[in-house]
Amino acid sequence: SQTIHQWPATLVQPVGSPLSLECTVEGTSNPNLYWYRQAAGRGLQLLFYSVGIGQISSEVPQNLSASRPQDRQFILSSKKLLLSDSGFYLCAWSLGGAGGELFFGEGSRLTVL
Amino acid sequence: RKEVEQDPGPFNVPEGATVAFNCTYSNSASQSFFWYRQDCRKEPKLLMSVYSSGNEDGRFTAQLNRASQYISLLIRDSKLSDSATYLCVVVDYKLSFGAGTTVTVRA
C-alpha cells in the first residue's frame, strides 16, 4: 500500500533562518507531488507541484522553493524565513491526471517568530 | 471572485440533526468535484467524490448543480464524530480547494 511521510511535524523558527521540509512517498512510482500551505481560517494554497524528477512548477511567487531530487522525494525550502511563512504545510501525492484523489501527509506546522 | 467559495460556518447542530451546506465555483468548465474532511490540526482526507447524478455514502449525500455552479453536502443523523471542517475541491486543469465549512455536532 502507498504511504506518505512528512517531517518535521512541528517547527518553530526565527525570522531569517532557513527551512527544509521533507516528504517521501512509498509504494508507488512516478507520483505527482504537491506542496500546499494552509493559513489559519483559509483554504489550501498550492505552492508547488511536480510531475517528475527535477520538474517543479510554482503557483505563486514567494519566499520558498521546492526540489524533487528523487522520484518519491519532495523538499520544500527557504533560505530566509519571513513571519508570513507561518502556517500548516501539507505534502500530497496523486496518480497522474489532475482529477485524481490527493493523499496528504500529516502536515508540518511552522511558526516563524 | 474566488475560484471556490464556501460558507465558513460554523454550523452547530445537535446529534441526530441534518446539516447541509454548499460550495460554489466560478469555472463552468470544471470537470471533477470532491468533498474532503479535515479534523482539527490534521491533514485533509477524501470523504467522497461528487457525481453528476448525485451520490450517497451512508449518511452523506453529495450533489452537483452545474447550472448554478455549486456542489452540496448533506449529513443526515449527525454524529459527534462528524464534527470537522469539510473542504470542497473543484478540478479544472488544477485542483482548487475551498476554505472549508466547519461543522460542530453537540450532544
Backbone of each chain as ProteinMPNN parsed JSONL, in Angstrom:
{"seq_chain_A": "SQTIHQWPATLVQPVGSPLSLECTVEGTSNPNLYWYRQAAGRGLQLLFYSVGIGQISSEVPQNLSASRPQDRQFILSSKKLLLSDSGFYLCAWSLGGAGGELFFGEGSRLTVL", "coords_chain_A": {"N_chain_A": [[0.845, -1.193, 0.0], [0.288, 2.33, -0.462], [2.115, 4.941, 1.095], [2.68, 8.081, 2.721], [5.089, 10.199, 4.001], [5.964, 12.869, 6.068], [8.026, 15.389, 7.348], [9.689, 17.855, 9.51], [7.094, 17.468, 12.051], [6.371, 19.604, 13.608], [7.549, 22.91, 13.861], [9.459, 25.572, 15.025], [10.752, 28.564, 14.162], [13.171, 31.218, 13.908], [12.762, 34.476, 12.388], [14.374, 34.928, 9.291], [15.875, 32.643, 9.346], [16.871, 29.462, 7.843], [14.851, 26.978, 6.07], [13.763, 23.626, 5.839], [11.659, 21.268, 4.693], [10.679, 17.928, 4.44], [9.422, 15.34, 2.351], [8.329, 12.105, 1.666], [7.251, 9.467, -0.456], [5.926, 6.225, -0.493], [5.527, 3.053, -2.065], [4.511, 3.552, -4.588], [5.071, 4.604, -7.964], [6.516, 7.314, -9.8], [4.763, 9.435, -8.89], [2.533, 12.305, -8.913], [3.499, 15.165, -7.183], [2.921, 17.434, -4.488], [3.076, 20.588, -2.797], [1.314, 22.219, -0.337], [0.024, 25.093, 1.388], [-1.623, 25.989, 4.33], [-3.103, 28.584, 5.755], [-4.275, 29.957, 8.855], [-7.755, 29.587, 9.126], [-8.101, 29.702, 6.424], [-8.229, 28.524, 2.997], [-6.584, 25.743, 1.347], [-3.604, 26.532, -0.166], [-2.02, 26.078, -3.164], [1.372, 25.602, -3.519], [3.634, 24.447, -4.857], [4.031, 22.079, -7.505], [4.85, 18.861, -8.864], [5.569, 16.834, -11.605], [7.481, 15.034, -12.173], [10.896, 13.864, -11.682], [13.014, 16.511, -10.909], [11.308, 18.304, -12.11], [9.58, 21.082, -11.508], [6.853, 23.089, -10.732], [5.766, 26.307, -10.015], [3.217, 27.88, -8.262], [2.668, 30.326, -7.079], [4.378, 33.423, -6.601], [6.982, 33.618, -4.232], [8.673, 33.271, -1.082], [9.737, 30.794, -1.013], [11.092, 27.62, -2.102], [11.158, 24.621, -4.084], [12.208, 21.216, -4.444], [12.858, 18.202, -6.247], [14.612, 15.724, -5.836], [14.639, 12.966, -6.069], [12.505, 10.328, -7.324], [10.391, 9.88, -5.514], [10.593, 11.792, -3.574], [10.191, 14.914, -2.101], [11.006, 18.209, -1.513], [10.679, 21.074, 0.463], [11.865, 24.344, 0.711], [13.49, 27.178, 2.227], [15.58, 30.018, 2.152], [15.638, 32.197, 3.81], [13.444, 32.747, 6.271], [10.252, 34.369, 6.531], [7.947, 36.226, 8.597], [5.424, 35.871, 7.557], [5.52, 33.377, 6.48], [4.636, 31.534, 8.229], [2.521, 28.781, 8.994], [0.484, 25.94, 8.094], [1.87, 23.32, 6.546], [1.419, 21.151, 3.893], [2.206, 18.172, 2.353], [1.45, 16.331, -0.567], [0.351, 13.602, -2.64], [-0.529, 12.269, -5.846], [-1.918, 10.087, -8.328], [-1.211, 10.124, -11.862], [-2.729, 12.797, -13.765], [-5.06, 15.41, -13.372], [-7.453, 14.971, -12.124], [-7.368, 13.133, -10.119], [-7.56, 11.546, -6.843], [-6.215, 13.167, -3.995], [-3.635, 12.411, -1.747], [-2.7, 13.122, 1.434], [0.15, 14.086, 3.398], [0.895, 14.118, 6.944], [1.299, 16.692, 7.672], [3.102, 19.753, 8.413], [3.647, 21.941, 10.933], [4.49, 25.187, 10.961], [5.911, 27.773, 12.724], [6.918, 31.007, 12.597], [8.937, 33.205, 14.266]], "CA_chain_A": [[0.0, 0.0, 0.0], [1.048, 3.573, -0.549], [2.168, 5.788, 2.295], [3.371, 9.349, 2.561], [5.665, 10.657, 5.259], [6.343, 14.274, 6.012], [8.64, 15.818, 8.597], [9.2, 17.577, 10.867], [5.68, 17.728, 12.28], [6.243, 20.932, 14.208], [8.799, 23.655, 13.709], [9.452, 26.975, 15.43], [11.975, 29.108, 13.605], [13.252, 32.68, 13.918], [12.801, 35.174, 11.108], [15.687, 34.956, 8.664], [16.533, 31.33, 9.396], [16.492, 28.622, 6.71], [13.805, 25.982, 6.28], [13.728, 22.452, 4.978], [10.629, 20.274, 4.995], [10.88, 16.804, 3.546], [8.268, 14.483, 2.125], [8.628, 10.932, 0.835], [6.117, 8.613, -0.76], [6.322, 4.83, -0.68], [4.511, 2.155, -2.589], [4.047, 3.932, -5.906], [6.135, 5.169, -8.798], [6.204, 8.498, -10.587], [3.554, 10.153, -8.468], [2.521, 13.761, -8.887], [3.745, 15.601, -5.806], [2.421, 18.782, -4.256], [3.193, 21.269, -1.513], [0.264, 23.176, -0.052], [0.08, 25.794, 2.657], [-2.931, 26.34, 4.854], [-3.064, 29.582, 6.813], [-5.405, 29.842, 9.785], [-9.031, 30.041, 8.613], [-8.095, 29.87, 4.97], [-8.158, 27.283, 2.234], [-5.264, 25.258, 0.96], [-2.99, 27.239, -1.283], [-0.995, 25.277, -3.823], [2.652, 26.299, -3.642], [4.436, 23.808, -5.91], [3.695, 20.711, -7.867], [5.887, 18.232, -9.67], [5.106, 15.637, -12.313], [8.598, 14.128, -12.357], [12.167, 14.279, -11.083], [13.571, 17.762, -11.408], [10.28, 19.142, -12.737], [8.869, 21.811, -10.462], [6.051, 24.232, -11.159], [5.416, 27.174, -8.892], [1.921, 28.508, -8.48], [2.647, 31.703, -6.594], [5.714, 33.94, -6.25], [7.085, 33.586, -2.778], [9.97, 33.153, -0.455], [10.009, 29.377, -0.863], [11.468, 26.866, -3.303], [10.938, 23.187, -3.941], [13.068, 20.37, -5.272], [12.487, 16.782, -6.297], [15.865, 15.06, -6.197], [14.349, 11.565, -6.393], [11.137, 10.139, -7.813], [9.388, 9.911, -4.466], [11.05, 12.712, -2.541], [9.842, 16.293, -2.421], [11.553, 19.028, -0.437], [10.31, 22.487, 0.475], [12.971, 25.044, 1.348], [13.609, 28.622, 2.199], [16.886, 30.471, 2.633], [15.403, 33.142, 4.908], [12.019, 32.745, 6.563], [9.538, 35.584, 6.896], [6.825, 35.972, 9.515], [4.274, 35.444, 6.757], [5.683, 31.978, 6.079], [3.992, 30.67, 9.226], [1.326, 28.104, 8.502], [0.432, 24.484, 8.106], [2.338, 22.885, 5.237], [0.984, 19.797, 3.589], [2.683, 17.494, 1.156], [0.437, 15.411, -1.068], [0.669, 12.921, -3.893], [-1.637, 11.708, -6.591], [-1.532, 9.422, -9.564], [-1.238, 11.058, -12.966], [-4.022, 13.353, -14.11], [-5.481, 16.39, -12.367], [-8.706, 14.623, -11.479], [-7.217, 12.057, -9.167], [-7.607, 11.815, -5.418], [-4.987, 13.599, -3.342], [-3.327, 11.779, -0.465], [-1.905, 14.106, 2.142], [0.948, 13.774, 4.566], [0.293, 14.565, 8.196], [1.451, 18.13, 7.795], [4.171, 20.355, 9.215], [3.164, 23.228, 11.437], [5.627, 26.091, 11.053], [5.715, 29.073, 13.36], [8.08, 31.869, 12.438], [8.861, 34.22, 15.324]], "C_chain_A": [[0.882, 1.246, 0.0], [0.996, 4.337, 0.774], [2.93, 7.057, 1.963], [3.835, 9.813, 3.936], [6.179, 12.067, 5.084], [6.928, 14.65, 7.369], [9.459, 17.079, 8.415], [7.723, 17.944, 11.014], [5.448, 19.143, 12.814], [7.589, 21.623, 14.166], [8.573, 25.082, 14.183], [10.79, 27.561, 15.038], [11.993, 30.626, 13.721], [13.232, 33.24, 12.501], [14.234, 35.185, 10.575], [16.42, 33.634, 8.666], [16.098, 30.507, 8.177], [15.437, 27.587, 7.099], [14.018, 24.813, 5.338], [12.673, 21.497, 5.503], [10.764, 19.159, 3.974], [9.65, 15.907, 3.509], [8.707, 13.309, 1.264], [7.364, 10.089, 0.696], [6.648, 7.202, -0.981], [5.178, 4.047, -1.299], [3.938, 2.538, -3.929], [5.213, 4.52, -6.675], [5.612, 6.357, -9.587], [4.909, 9.198, -10.162], [3.666, 11.634, -8.805], [2.675, 14.179, -7.427], [3.399, 17.071, -5.654], [2.879, 19.277, -2.898], [2.072, 22.303, -1.422], [0.58, 23.894, 1.263], [-1.341, 26.155, 3.056], [-2.734, 27.334, 5.985], [-4.329, 29.46, 7.645], [-6.675, 30.402, 9.157], [-9.086, 30.227, 7.104], [-7.975, 28.531, 4.281], [-6.726, 26.896, 1.932], [-4.786, 26.011, -0.269], [-1.907, 26.366, -1.878], [0.261, 26.109, -4.009], [3.454, 25.759, -4.83], [3.818, 22.466, -6.269], [4.747, 20.188, -8.831], [5.327, 16.968, -10.31], [6.25, 14.664, -12.574], [9.862, 14.694, -11.731], [12.663, 15.563, -11.735], [12.574, 18.703, -12.045], [9.432, 19.788, -11.654], [8.117, 22.969, -11.086], [5.622, 25.005, -9.925], [4.125, 27.905, -9.205], [1.903, 29.972, -8.086], [4.078, 32.16, -6.309], [5.83, 34.042, -4.736], [8.53, 33.405, -2.366], [10.426, 31.703, -0.365], [10.45, 28.771, -2.189], [11.22, 25.395, -3.029], [11.898, 22.442, -4.844], [12.58, 18.938, -5.191], [13.728, 16.019, -6.757], [15.7, 13.59, -6.558], [12.863, 11.432, -6.725], [10.098, 10.347, -6.726], [9.79, 10.799, -3.299], [10.795, 14.143, -2.986], [10.247, 17.153, -1.242], [11.113, 20.47, -0.616], [11.359, 23.25, 1.274], [12.766, 26.546, 1.328], [14.985, 28.995, 2.72], [16.717, 31.394, 3.834], [13.904, 33.25, 5.152], [11.514, 34.138, 6.919], [8.423, 35.219, 7.867], [5.634, 35.384, 8.757], [4.389, 34.011, 6.259], [5.058, 31.023, 7.095], [2.736, 30.041, 8.637], [1.465, 26.611, 8.628], [0.765, 24.015, 6.694], [2.008, 21.412, 5.033], [1.604, 19.327, 2.29], [1.591, 16.534, 0.704], [0.929, 14.738, -2.337], [-0.614, 12.471, -4.558], [-1.077, 10.933, -7.775], [-1.675, 10.438, -10.695], [-2.64, 11.534, -13.304], [-4.544, 14.245, -13.008], [-6.742, 15.962, -11.648], [-8.6, 13.579, -10.407], [-7.303, 12.507, -7.729], [-6.236, 12.244, -4.922], [-4.838, 12.873, -2.018], [-2.327, 12.684, 0.252], [-1.014, 13.465, 3.2], [0.315, 14.388, 5.79], [0.511, 16.048, 8.478], [2.605, 18.545, 8.683], [3.705, 21.734, 9.641], [4.362, 24.118, 11.723], [5.197, 27.396, 11.701], [7.004, 29.859, 13.227], [7.933, 33.026, 13.426], [9.82, 35.378, 15.064]], "O_chain_A": [[2.045, 1.216, 0.402], [-0.023, 4.369, 1.463], [3.731, 7.089, 1.029], [3.071, 9.818, 4.901], [6.765, 12.403, 4.055], [6.391, 14.276, 8.411], [9.893, 17.371, 7.301], [7.175, 18.659, 10.176], [4.446, 19.783, 12.499], [8.63, 21.01, 14.403], [7.603, 25.726, 13.785], [11.837, 27.12, 15.513], [10.942, 31.261, 13.641], [13.63, 32.573, 11.546], [15.184, 35.421, 11.322], [17.479, 33.513, 8.05], [15.082, 30.812, 7.551], [15.168, 27.353, 8.278], [14.406, 24.991, 4.183], [12.78, 20.983, 6.616], [10.943, 19.415, 2.783], [8.942, 15.744, 4.503], [9.379, 13.494, 0.249], [6.535, 10.014, 1.602], [7.702, 7.017, -1.588], [4.006, 4.35, -1.075], [2.973, 1.922, -4.381], [6.229, 4.891, -6.088], [4.448, 6.408, -9.985], [4.065, 9.512, -11.001], [4.769, 12.157, -8.966], [2.045, 13.602, -6.541], [3.567, 17.858, -6.586], [3.051, 18.494, -1.963], [1.906, 23.144, -2.304], [1.297, 23.379, 2.122], [-2.151, 26.571, 2.229], [-2.252, 26.969, 7.057], [-5.335, 28.92, 7.185], [-6.692, 31.547, 8.704], [-10.015, 30.84, 6.578], [-7.656, 27.523, 4.91], [-5.785, 27.633, 2.228], [-5.488, 26.106, -1.276], [-0.978, 25.959, -1.181], [0.217, 27.194, -4.589], [3.895, 26.518, -5.693], [3.174, 21.813, -5.448], [5.435, 20.949, -9.512], [4.696, 16.144, -9.648], [6.032, 13.588, -13.13], [9.899, 15.848, -11.305], [12.719, 15.676, -12.96], [12.946, 19.793, -12.48], [8.662, 19.116, -10.969], [8.674, 23.735, -11.872], [5.177, 24.432, -8.931], [3.965, 28.478, -10.283], [1.194, 30.772, -8.697], [4.897, 31.376, -5.83], [4.91, 34.489, -4.051], [9.454, 33.389, -3.179], [11.418, 31.417, 0.304], [10.212, 29.335, -3.257], [11.089, 24.98, -1.878], [12.344, 22.958, -5.869], [11.974, 18.519, -4.205], [13.868, 15.708, -7.94], [16.53, 13.029, -7.273], [12.071, 12.328, -6.434], [9.04, 10.925, -6.979], [9.368, 10.573, -2.165], [11.137, 14.533, -4.103], [9.879, 16.868, -0.102], [11.17, 21.017, -1.718], [11.706, 22.852, 2.387], [11.995, 27.095, 0.541], [15.499, 28.352, 3.635], [17.532, 31.386, 4.757], [13.176, 33.789, 4.318], [12.219, 34.956, 7.508], [8.006, 34.064, 7.952], [4.931, 34.51, 9.263], [3.443, 33.485, 5.672], [4.966, 29.823, 6.837], [1.992, 30.675, 7.889], [2.43, 26.094, 9.191], [0.017, 24.287, 5.754], [2.281, 20.562, 5.88], [1.533, 20.003, 1.264], [0.878, 15.98, 1.541], [1.815, 15.248, -3.022], [-1.649, 12.312, -3.91], [0.077, 11.104, -8.167], [-2.22, 11.52, -10.476], [-3.614, 10.796, -13.157], [-4.482, 13.883, -11.833], [-7.077, 16.558, -10.625], [-9.609, 13.168, -9.835], [-7.143, 13.688, -7.421], [-5.214, 11.734, -5.383], [-5.799, 12.736, -1.261], [-1.247, 12.97, -0.264], [-1.364, 12.455, 3.811], [-0.687, 15.096, 5.691], [-0.047, 16.587, 9.433], [3.032, 17.81, 9.574], [3.406, 22.587, 8.805], [5.154, 23.835, 12.622], [4.237, 28.035, 11.271], [8.058, 29.424, 13.692], [6.928, 33.737, 13.419], [9.883, 36.317, 15.857]]}, "seq_chain_B": "RKEVEQDPGPFNVPEGATVAFNCTYSNSASQSFFWYRQDCRKEPKLLMSVYSSGNEDGRFTAQLNRASQYISLLIRDSKLSDSATYLCVVVDYKLSFGAGTTVTVRA", "coords_chain_B": {"N_chain_B": [[-13.673, 37.409, -8.015], [-13.555, 34.504, -6.024], [-12.178, 31.306, -6.889], [-13.269, 29.036, -5.735], [-15.76, 28.928, -3.337], [-16.88, 28.773, 0.011], [-19.298, 28.654, 2.632], [-18.117, 29.56, 5.688], [-19.175, 28.773, 8.119], [-19.373, 28.551, 11.713], [-21.404, 25.578, 11.621], [-23.48, 24.675, 14.025], [-24.889, 21.91, 15.349], [-27.324, 19.703, 16.841], [-26.87, 16.294, 17.938], [-28.065, 13.856, 15.689], [-29.377, 15.581, 14.037], [-29.957, 17.039, 10.759], [-27.678, 18.4, 8.521], [-26.682, 20.717, 6.057], [-24.715, 22.07, 3.431], [-23.255, 24.312, 1.018], [-21.057, 24.701, -1.841], [-19.658, 26.949, -3.968], [-18.514, 27.435, -7.333], [-16.401, 29.015, -9.774], [-15.561, 28.471, -12.386], [-17.061, 27.36, -15.167], [-16.267, 25.258, -16.687], [-15.292, 23.312, -15.083], [-14.48, 19.979, -14.121], [-14.36, 17.831, -12.284], [-15.324, 16.963, -8.946], [-15.01, 17.09, -5.429], [-15.471, 16.154, -1.986], [-13.657, 16.779, 0.894], [-12.623, 15.85, 4.177], [-11.488, 17.454, 7.08], [-10.015, 17.08, 10.088], [-9.405, 18.8, 13.197], [-6.317, 20.354, 13.114], [-5.222, 18.372, 11.577], [-4.421, 16.439, 8.587], [-6.195, 16.858, 5.447], [-8.646, 14.494, 4.311], [-10.014, 12.377, 1.822], [-13.48, 12.45, 1.53], [-15.709, 11.966, -0.14], [-16.373, 11.545, -3.629], [-18.036, 13.652, -6.031], [-20.656, 13.075, -8.049], [-22.244, 13.624, -11.237], [-24.893, 12.832, -11.215], [-25.49, 12.872, -8.601], [-24.786, 11.431, -5.421], [-24.688, 8.993, -2.785], [-23.264, 8.123, 0.365], [-23.644, 6.217, 2.804], [-24.646, 8.1, 5.48], [-24.157, 10.418, 4.196], [-24.728, 12.693, 1.574], [-24.001, 13.812, -1.609], [-24.285, 16.382, -4.002], [-24.436, 17.785, -7.305], [-24.84, 20.8, -8.968], [-24.793, 21.93, -11.947], [-25.823, 24.01, -13.476], [-26.171, 26.151, -11.73], [-23.724, 26.182, -10.693], [-22.684, 24.922, -8.278], [-21.795, 22.695, -5.608], [-23.069, 20.401, -3.204], [-23.237, 19.223, 0.188], [-24.786, 16.962, 2.275], [-25.508, 15.936, 5.499], [-26.948, 13.404, 7.235], [-28.661, 12.462, 10.272], [-26.72, 13.306, 12.256], [-23.599, 12.659, 13.832], [-21.497, 12.831, 16.755], [-18.929, 12.418, 15.952], [-18.872, 13.469, 13.447], [-18.08, 16.045, 13.56], [-16.067, 18.413, 12.178], [-14.035, 20.031, 9.668], [-15.175, 20.653, 6.468], [-14.011, 20.397, 3.28], [-14.378, 21.594, 0.035], [-13.465, 20.534, -3.213], [-12.582, 21.508, -6.391], [-12.055, 20.679, -9.712], [-10.453, 21.803, -12.538], [-8.208, 22.452, -14.741], [-6.548, 22.212, -12.719], [-6.421, 21.455, -9.197], [-8.602, 23.051, -6.984], [-9.098, 24.281, -3.798], [-11.719, 24.884, -1.466], [-12.135, 27.105, 1.364], [-13.264, 25.795, 3.433], [-15.932, 24.438, 5.443], [-17.019, 24.568, 8.685], [-18.259, 22.181, 10.85], [-19.956, 21.512, 13.798], [-21.003, 19.107, 15.944], [-23.142, 18.689, 18.596], [-23.716, 17.123, 21.767]], "CA_chain_B": [[-14.419, 36.291, -7.402], [-12.712, 33.36, -5.733], [-12.469, 30.137, -7.716], [-14.127, 28.15, -4.952], [-16.189, 29.615, -2.12], [-17.704, 28.021, 0.948], [-19.729, 29.291, 3.875], [-17.195, 29.006, 6.688], [-19.873, 28.308, 9.304], [-19.627, 27.134, 11.957], [-22.734, 25.027, 11.756], [-23.59, 23.958, 15.296], [-26.124, 21.147, 15.289], [-27.405, 18.62, 17.831], [-26.805, 14.925, 17.419], [-29.28, 13.39, 15.043], [-29.902, 16.58, 13.107], [-29.458, 17.064, 9.391], [-26.994, 19.649, 8.187], [-26.316, 20.773, 4.645], [-24.027, 23.294, 3.049], [-22.885, 24.362, -0.398], [-19.762, 25.199, -2.281], [-19.825, 27.482, -5.315], [-17.28, 27.514, -8.115], [-16.52, 30.063, -10.796], [-15.238, 27.998, -13.725], [-18.108, 26.464, -15.649], [-15.646, 24.105, -17.349], [-14.778, 22.375, -14.08], [-14.858, 18.629, -14.508], [-14.478, 16.878, -11.177], [-15.646, 17.62, -7.679], [-14.806, 16.2, -4.288], [-15.542, 16.655, -0.619], [-12.647, 16.28, 1.816], [-12.863, 16.134, 5.578], [-10.259, 17.776, 7.8], [-10.14, 17.215, 11.528], [-8.597, 19.895, 13.729], [-4.864, 20.214, 13.116], [-4.851, 17.16, 10.848], [-4.444, 16.576, 7.149], [-7.48, 16.523, 4.812], [-8.806, 13.155, 3.747], [-11.146, 12.31, 0.914], [-14.746, 11.959, 2.065], [-16.424, 11.371, -1.26], [-16.428, 12.241, -4.909], [-19.37, 14.158, -6.346], [-21.0, 12.684, -9.413], [-23.261, 14.473, -11.861], [-26.228, 12.365, -10.861], [-25.63, 12.854, -7.149], [-24.405, 10.145, -4.85], [-24.788, 8.819, -1.342], [-22.358, 7.196, 1.035], [-24.187, 6.143, 4.152], [-25.425, 9.264, 5.898], [-23.673, 11.573, 3.435], [-25.227, 12.826, 0.213], [-23.37, 14.89, -2.354], [-24.984, 16.706, -5.244], [-23.814, 18.765, -8.185], [-25.754, 21.622, -9.762], [-23.931, 22.6, -12.935], [-26.452, 25.248, -13.954], [-25.914, 27.196, -10.744], [-22.311, 26.059, -10.356], [-22.363, 24.632, -6.892], [-21.965, 21.341, -5.101], [-23.597, 20.414, -1.84], [-23.033, 18.05, 1.045], [-25.815, 16.831, 3.296], [-25.21, 14.907, 6.5], [-28.153, 13.024, 7.989], [-28.451, 11.77, 11.553], [-25.361, 13.728, 12.629], [-22.905, 12.043, 14.967], [-20.446, 13.68, 17.331], [-17.71, 12.208, 15.17], [-18.936, 14.224, 12.188], [-17.51, 17.373, 13.792], [-14.856, 18.553, 11.363], [-14.143, 21.02, 8.602], [-15.404, 19.981, 5.194], [-13.421, 21.173, 2.191], [-14.757, 21.165, -1.306], [-12.389, 20.586, -4.195], [-13.086, 21.627, -7.752], [-10.949, 20.392, -10.616], [-10.5, 22.072, -13.975], [-6.873, 21.974, -15.111], [-5.865, 22.05, -11.44], [-7.323, 21.3, -8.061], [-8.792, 24.253, -6.166], [-9.755, 23.971, -2.531], [-12.42, 25.896, -0.708], [-11.558, 27.363, 2.683], [-13.835, 24.845, 4.369], [-17.106, 24.696, 6.27], [-16.853, 23.887, 9.962], [-19.468, 21.599, 11.443], [-19.796, 21.047, 15.172], [-22.166, 18.356, 16.396], [-23.131, 18.69, 20.057], [-24.521, 16.061, 22.388]], "C_chain_B": [[-13.468, 35.122, -7.194], [-13.131, 32.176, -6.598], [-13.448, 29.201, -7.028], [-14.478, 28.857, -3.647], [-17.098, 28.73, -1.288], [-18.127, 28.915, 2.096], [-18.863, 28.718, 4.987], [-17.882, 28.406, 7.906], [-19.409, 29.103, 10.518], [-21.106, 26.796, 11.994], [-22.73, 24.195, 13.047], [-24.919, 23.235, 15.331], [-26.129, 20.082, 16.377], [-27.264, 17.264, 17.151], [-28.141, 14.544, 16.811], [-29.857, 14.364, 14.031], [-29.328, 16.366, 11.707], [-28.817, 18.423, 9.143], [-26.565, 19.595, 6.728], [-25.644, 22.1, 4.345], [-23.522, 23.153, 1.618], [-21.47, 24.863, -0.604], [-19.961, 25.689, -3.711], [-18.48, 27.579, -6.017], [-17.481, 28.433, -9.302], [-16.309, 29.557, -12.22], [-16.262, 26.971, -14.197], [-17.54, 25.225, -16.34], [-15.083, 23.089, -16.362], [-15.346, 20.986, -14.323], [-15.13, 17.688, -13.343], [-14.643, 17.636, -9.873], [-15.517, 16.604, -6.549], [-15.142, 16.931, -2.995], [-14.449, 15.965, 0.195], [-13.067, 16.659, 3.238], [-11.519, 16.413, 6.236], [-10.578, 17.939, 9.279], [-9.139, 18.26, 12.013], [-7.112, 19.535, 13.756], [-4.387, 18.913, 12.465], [-4.888, 17.43, 9.352], [-5.834, 16.272, 6.591], [-7.474, 15.095, 4.284], [-10.066, 13.132, 2.903], [-12.365, 11.727, 1.609], [-15.521, 11.259, 0.951], [-16.27, 12.214, -2.513], [-17.866, 12.704, -5.133], [-19.656, 13.854, -7.803], [-22.156, 13.537, -9.927], [-24.674, 14.114, -11.425], [-26.489, 12.416, -9.368], [-25.279, 11.48, -6.613], [-24.473, 10.171, -3.331], [-23.709, 7.874, -0.856], [-22.799, 7.161, 2.491], [-25.044, 7.352, 4.47], [-25.078, 10.53, 5.112], [-24.221, 11.542, 2.008], [-24.569, 14.03, -0.44], [-24.144, 15.118, -3.639], [-24.238, 17.791, -5.997], [-24.908, 19.495, -8.947], [-24.906, 22.444, -10.732], [-24.515, 23.933, -13.376], [-26.142, 26.411, -13.016], [-24.491, 27.141, -10.207], [-22.079, 25.946, -8.85], [-22.48, 23.137, -6.645], [-22.439, 21.444, -3.659], [-23.234, 19.12, -1.118], [-24.098, 18.078, 2.13], [-25.439, 15.68, 4.214], [-26.485, 14.641, 7.288], [-27.76, 12.366, 9.298], [-27.034, 12.051, 12.077], [-24.861, 13.014, 13.873], [-21.863, 13.031, 15.504], [-19.177, 13.598, 16.491], [-17.731, 12.911, 13.817], [-18.364, 15.634, 12.34], [-16.16, 17.465, 13.09], [-15.049, 19.761, 10.451], [-14.219, 20.282, 7.282], [-14.94, 20.905, 4.064], [-13.963, 20.68, 0.869], [-13.564, 21.38, -2.237], [-13.003, 20.572, -5.581], [-11.898, 21.493, -8.697], [-11.278, 20.875, -12.021], [-9.158, 21.587, -14.522], [-6.013, 21.799, -13.869], [-6.91, 21.848, -10.358], [-7.392, 22.603, -7.28], [-9.607, 23.881, -4.937], [-10.554, 25.159, -2.037], [-11.773, 26.045, 0.657], [-12.165, 26.476, 3.753], [-15.051, 25.362, 5.112], [-16.961, 23.896, 7.546], [-18.204, 23.441, 10.507], [-19.134, 21.115, 12.849], [-21.104, 20.381, 15.597], [-22.087, 18.245, 17.91], [-24.071, 17.607, 20.586], [-25.854, 16.594, 22.892]], "O_chain_B": [[-12.673, 34.79, -8.073], [-14.292, 32.059, -6.99], [-14.344, 28.645, -7.662], [-13.592, 29.33, -2.935], [-17.968, 28.034, -1.811], [-17.397, 29.827, 2.485], [-18.872, 27.507, 5.209], [-17.278, 27.63, 8.646], [-19.069, 30.275, 10.354], [-21.945, 27.624, 12.352], [-22.069, 23.161, 13.14], [-25.971, 23.874, 15.341], [-25.071, 19.61, 16.792], [-27.508, 17.117, 15.954], [-29.203, 14.866, 17.344], [-30.736, 14.0, 13.249], [-28.364, 15.628, 11.506], [-29.363, 19.46, 9.519], [-26.139, 18.553, 6.232], [-25.973, 23.126, 4.94], [-23.381, 22.052, 1.085], [-20.803, 25.362, 0.302], [-20.387, 24.921, -4.574], [-17.444, 27.779, -5.383], [-18.602, 28.609, -9.779], [-16.825, 30.152, -13.166], [-16.318, 25.853, -13.685], [-18.26, 24.25, -16.553], [-14.463, 22.107, -16.77], [-16.514, 20.822, -14.676], [-16.026, 16.847, -13.412], [-14.181, 18.765, -9.711], [-15.865, 15.432, -6.692], [-15.101, 18.159, -2.924], [-14.328, 14.74, 0.19], [-13.765, 17.647, 3.46], [-10.537, 15.712, 5.992], [-11.327, 18.836, 9.666], [-8.158, 18.565, 11.334], [-6.714, 18.534, 14.351], [-3.299, 18.418, 12.759], [-5.321, 18.492, 8.903], [-6.581, 15.504, 7.198], [-6.443, 14.566, 3.869], [-11.059, 13.783, 3.226], [-12.3, 10.65, 2.201], [-15.932, 10.107, 1.09], [-16.065, 13.427, -2.455], [-18.795, 12.205, -4.498], [-18.954, 14.338, -8.691], [-22.934, 14.093, -9.152], [-25.536, 14.981, -11.284], [-27.572, 12.053, -8.909], [-25.465, 10.476, -7.3], [-24.336, 11.215, -2.692], [-23.296, 6.954, -1.561], [-22.372, 7.982, 3.303], [-26.051, 7.601, 3.807], [-25.654, 11.591, 5.351], [-24.185, 10.515, 1.33], [-24.58, 15.132, 0.109], [-24.599, 14.173, -4.284], [-23.514, 18.6, -5.415], [-25.803, 18.864, -9.51], [-24.377, 23.5, -10.386], [-23.773, 24.884, -13.623], [-25.881, 27.527, -13.467], [-24.102, 27.954, -9.369], [-21.38, 26.757, -8.243], [-23.165, 22.417, -7.37], [-22.229, 22.455, -2.989], [-22.967, 18.085, -1.73], [-24.286, 19.085, 2.812], [-25.096, 14.59, 3.758], [-27.033, 15.539, 7.927], [-26.678, 11.792, 9.426], [-26.255, 11.126, 12.307], [-25.602, 12.796, 14.832], [-21.417, 13.937, 14.799], [-18.448, 14.578, 16.341], [-16.718, 12.943, 13.118], [-18.185, 16.338, 11.347], [-15.239, 16.698, 13.371], [-16.09, 20.417, 10.469], [-13.415, 19.389, 7.013], [-15.415, 22.031, 3.92], [-13.999, 19.476, 0.616], [-12.768, 22.299, -2.051], [-13.84, 19.727, -5.898], [-10.86, 22.123, -8.496], [-12.25, 20.427, -12.629], [-9.001, 20.386, -14.745], [-4.89, 21.301, -13.946], [-8.108, 22.041, -10.57], [-6.361, 23.192, -6.953], [-10.661, 23.252, -5.031], [-10.124, 26.305, -2.171], [-10.96, 25.214, 1.062], [-11.644, 26.405, 4.866], [-15.183, 26.557, 5.374], [-16.798, 22.677, 7.501], [-19.15, 24.223, 10.607], [-18.154, 20.399, 13.057], [-22.165, 21.006, 15.608], [-21.091, 17.766, 18.451], [-25.06, 17.235, 19.955], [-26.654, 15.836, 23.441]]}, "name": "protein", "num_of_chains": 2, "seq": "SQTIHQWPATLVQPVGSPLSLECTVEGTSNPNLYWYRQAAGRGLQLLFYSVGIGQISSEVPQNLSASRPQDRQFILSSKKLLLSDSGFYLCAWSLGGAGGELFFGEGSRLTVLRKEVEQDPGPFNVPEGATVAFNCTYSNSASQSFFWYRQDCRKEPKLLMSVYSSGNEDGRFTAQLNRASQYISLLIRDSKLSDSATYLCVVVDYKLSFGAGTTVTVRA"}
